[in-house]
Amino acid sequence: MKIKTKTSFLIFSIIFILFDAYSINQIPFSWIGHFVLFIVYLYIFLSNSLNFKSKDFLFLLLLFTITIPSIVNVNLIDSTYFALRLFNMISFLIILYMSANENSNLIMQNNILGKLLTIFSFTGIYIYFAQIFDFYEPNRTRSSTSISSFDSQATFWLSEPHRLMGTFREPSYYASLIFPVLFIYILNKKNVSNLIIFITSISIGLTRSDFARLFCFVLLLIEIIFWFKNKKLNFQLLYSVLIIFLFSSYGILECNVNPTSKECSEYSETVKIINSSGELKIKSNESNPISNLDNERITAIKFFINNLSNLSPVGISNVNKNFQKFIIDETSKEMYLTNRVLPKFLNTRYKTQNFGTGDYQALFNEYSVQNMIIFYTASLGSVFILLIISIAIFIFNKFKITKNLAYLLTLVAFIVVSPFEEVNGLYGLLLGYTYNLLSKK
């Protein structure tokens, strides 16, 4: 396969991955994109098998070692769920390995990252205003990410500032995939356009993502610390971070800017209260991404701590089921106290039913841990912990205590705490390329 052909397939796959909000015949565009991306790098991997090296053997051994615990206790009823998660893990490892070792990395040829950032930042900003002013927007054909199946994607916030979501199902997804692309684009320092950085940073800021704000703070801290060491700053990175901070700190209410929009017209009384002053209201972002954890994430952390005493692998198809069982047990204890004070007729007629609030809906809807460390520690067990320790030793030995090490660890941390509870091929590509880029520097 020629380099030009591989590059074309690569661009196609990434574009489809980033069209997360859409599907065709109930097949999400992102699944198609991940499959094509995997095929491109699987071809590269197999075509290099003629020059098999010892490190290739070690990689295959690693792939085998990780795959075995992940298929423990497979439930054939959930075969689609299992197959997707196993595919994501294997494609992540293969793409990470190949992109980290490529002599001429496909992703930077013809300035692919710059073109992708231009397309998706302009598209995202257009959709942001289209949702406020009722301009045309393609029909979002994929269900939302909420626990209630087949919910439509939320595109309207009544009393909160409007948020940019672009071609994704929610704003945090846009931030968690576009932010690392912008980060790598800036680190490359070749054919970097300040205009592209400016527009993309605005789009990320408009998501008002606490996740993005947290890592902007981390990058700002890195620049300050290493300025004292070598008196050098990455001005383009600082420029991007400050723009994201500015646009994520303030937002506008849709019903204040366009009170006659389709959604606002359904809440006429509330809209009158919002616009009672007759002024344009700019609302500040007062949330704290460090201390402001929601109840579901706190419960996931409790689940993680509870399982540290037993690191036997449960398999990737059983983690969320065990998490839901953990929530149900906690909820049942809470419900017991509630049921004791119920009116007698309710206790008699609905003797086996629970009544209450909090995580009560967990009795009927499946939750996910929404954290990669928790997901893979529970599914792979002690193998995953050993792998993380080994990788950490290798990275620190390779990069020493340098700014490049700080950049690489920031990207790793960004991927680990992203809203996605599992790795995927695109993250493997971005992480592998960043390692390749920084190790050469």
Helices and strands as residue ranges (DSSP letters): H 3-18, E 23-24, E 27-28, H 29-47, G 49-51, H 54-70, G 76-78, H 79-101, G 106-111, H 112-133, H 171-188, H 194-205, H 210-230, H 235-249, E 250-252, H 254-257, G 264-267, H 268-274, E 282-284, H 295-307, H 319-339, H 344-349, G 360-363, H 372-380, H 382-399, H 403-416, H 425-440
